[in-house]
């Protein structure tokens, strides 16, 4: 049977106040992780948005990834909020190793991640914890984010766009698989709230930093829960920690795409639509060819490539021979990344299949 992409399912926004239980007495409801690296002005904005939360039952670990920088300690001492603890790393771990520290089971029922260049609206935690309390089966929820661009003079410009441009007002359950998950992620980790009692997995530290969210999302139990209200702000900074290695990024996209498509039985109509989509905008049909050359489960896709697609892949390879050779080398050198994605993609697909089977008797009644 061809794959069926399930439509997002709206759910009613319910205000549920989480009550302390014997398991939560004496501890906070939510732990917030705040990683930082040499961004003193941005860090102050992020911390200020945290202490201004209308939901106050939280604790925060501020992870300073520069052992030589006393700034975070000085800032928190000046603010004087006892809920915030500074964790100074003994060495520079980098973003991927630091993020892996946060995804684990903890005593607090929920945890969240506030990156130092982003900031939250005052109702973020209150709204997200209320929504999650109404949906106890959900592992991860996230809110929409407003985009801001850093200007040359250091000011920030609201570009009046959200990460998700939708007209929804109610939260939506997002089921696996979603087309966006083929090469990207649904959730934004900077606007995420997660339940701590689920099992979490460290993502391979060899991955391209730009792919950390889609890699990690493959490990999440679905459905995910999306709150369309922009409760967090995403900073488009003038400098970035993301590497500019084109071969590494292309390899990450190819592995995400290949492992996704290898597990999906797509109809001829869906495959034609896939190629049509790849021809639009910034053309990416070369990624489909790379997937077909490496993944046995994707080789049949080339039957749906047209003459212009073959011309494109030949021209692309001639223009970028080092990049294409680099991608092929990375397939051999980063087998652990592919194995990681294959394993978790298969788990998500099995969950989705079992969910459909479980729902069938109810639908028949």
PyMOL commands that set and color helices and strands:
alter all, ss='L'
color gray80, all
select helices_A, chain A and resi 40-51+71-79+94-100+124-133+179-182+189-191+209-217+246-262+268-278+285-294+296-304+307-319+321-333+335-364
alter helices_A, ss='H'
color red, helices_A
select strands_A, chain A and resi 9-10+30-36+58-64+84-88+110-113+119-120+140-150+156-162+172-174+192-195+224-236
alter strands_A, ss='S'
color yellow, strands_A
deselect
rebuild
show_as cartoon
